[in-house]
Amino acid sequence: MPPRISPLKDAMHHVVTKSDKTKLEVNYINAVKGRGLFAKGSFCKGDFIVEYRGELINYAELERRRKLYHPSCAVFMFEFKWRGKTWCIDASREDGSFGRLVNDDHQHPNCKMKKIDVNGKAHLCLFALKDIKEGEEITYDYGGDDCPWRTQVSCRNN
Ligand SMILES: C[S@@+](CC[C@H](N)C(=O)[O-])C[C@H]1O[C@@H](n2cnc3c(N)ncnc32)[C@H](O)[C@@H]1O
């Protein structure tokens, strides 16, 4: 068996090639959650799963776009701190990439978002917090406390 490539090197490879793993698939869940990302094969704890790919913009541009965007687009803006400044990955464009479709789970997430440096630029990548079985939904804790679905009661299943 070939040696396991390090999760960081694996993430950097997928960042540079702008590619997603074939062991992942997008499925429609329900009218509340919309789509989600699912494992088509198993993953081990620590594995790189997917990049939250999009356009890297600075704080001024984030503020400008926030005023322009419809809320359905604004939910794809991921704000984060990097080397003392505020940045954002704007993934509002439907580009077929998988990372933008990962849903929130603040109680039992199976992945964690990490910032990695690729050629001097910040990239957001999900890594497995535990072993993930085929068929499981990929999730992470969006953080914050302003996710309405965490407190709203839904009449839908899931
Ligand atoms: C980055 S998008 C994730 C992909 C989205 N499910 C879709 O189909 O485009 C974030 C949005 O997904 C939905 N979402 C994410 N996690 C959810 C959850 N645990 N329960 C309900 N809706 C969720 C919310 O509408 C949220 O604004």
The ligand as an ORCA input file, in Angstrom:
! r2SCAN-3c Opt
* xyz 0 1
  C     -23.141     27.720      3.044
  S     -24.818     27.284      2.827
  C     -24.781     25.511      2.901
  C     -25.415     24.885      1.653
  C     -26.922     25.003      1.599
  N     -27.523     23.924      2.384
  C     -27.416     24.949      0.166
  O     -28.211     24.088     -0.205
  O     -26.985     25.826     -0.625
  C     -25.483     27.775      4.371
  C     -26.995     27.690      4.429
  O     -27.411     26.315      4.528
  C     -28.482     26.183      5.453
  N     -28.033     25.374      6.591
  C     -26.775     25.076      6.948
  N     -26.744     24.280      8.012
  C     -28.025     24.063      8.372
  C     -28.655     23.324      9.424
  N     -27.958     22.644     10.315
  N     -30.008     23.325      9.473
  C     -30.746     24.015      8.577
  N     -30.202     24.728      7.560
  C     -28.858     24.760      7.460
  C     -28.879     27.586      5.868
  O     -29.868     28.051      4.987
  C     -27.589     28.360      5.648
  O     -27.831     29.738      5.445
*
